[in-house]
Amino acid sequence: MRRLPVMEHKGKRYFIDFRLREFRTMEPPIEFIPFDSELGREIDKMPGPEEEYRLEDKHIIIECSACRKVLFEGTEKEAKRLIIYCTDCCRKR
């Protein structure tokens, strides 16, 4: 099972859904915030649409949502098409 990456903003934890291009709160996960909304840009510190922005140069950190172990650290370009999962959590099942 593949888990969505998690990030924290102002004490609140969010799942990052790149496929739907939105953040979802972990509790309750029904609240969603689009990447290109004002709050979405604040959460991710993304520039507005009028600014020059290349996703492949953006530095990201992906951590396991269960054990919070850092699974990947690098640029979005390096992470593209990678299947990232926690080997520690997979062994427990």
N, C-alpha and C positions, 0 to 999 in steps of 0.2 A: 504494500500500500504506500503510495506516495503522499507526503504531507506538504501542505502549502508553507512557504517560508513565513516567518513572523517578525514583526518589528514593533518597537515601543515608541510612543509619542505622548508626552505629558502624563505619564503614569498609566496610560491605557495601551493594551496590546492589540495589534491588528494582524490578521492573516493578509498576505499579499497575493492576490489572484491576478497573475499576469494575463491569463487567457481572457478574463472578463474586464481587465484593466480597472480594477477597483480594490479598495481596502475594505475588509470586513472585521468588525470588532469580534474578539474571541468570545466575549460573554455579553449579550447574546449575539450569535453570529448572523442574525438576520439584518442588522444595520449595515448598510454599505455606503462607501464614499468613493465616487469615481476619481481616477487619477487626475483628470483634467479639471476638477472642481477647485475652488479656492482652498477648502480644507484639505483636499487631497494633495495639492502642491505644498501646503504647509507641513503636512505629515511627512512627506518625502523630501521636503526642501527643494522641490522641483521649480525651475523657473517657469514663468508664464509662457503662453504660446507665442508671444511676440519676441521672446528672447531666443538667441541661438542655443540649441540644446541637442546634444548627440547622445542617445541612450547607450551606445556601445562604449562610451568613455566614462560612464557613471560607475563609481565604486559601490559595490554592494557586499553585504554580509548576510549569509543565509545560515540560520540556526534551526536545530530540531525543536519542534513545538512541544515535544514531550520532556526531553532532558536538558534543553537549551544549550547543547553542545554546538560549537561553531562548525558547520559542515563545509562552507565555502567562503572564501574572501577573495575578491578580485573585481574585474569589470564585468558589466553585463555581456559584453562581447565574448569574454572568456567563458561565461556561464551558459551561453546560448547552446541549446541542444544537449546539455548535460542532464543525466538522470542523477539527482542528488537525493540520497536517503541516509538515515542514521544507521550505521552498522551495529551500534550498541543496542538500540531499541529493537532492531530486527532479531537479534540473538535471543532476546527475552521471550519472544513468542513461541 
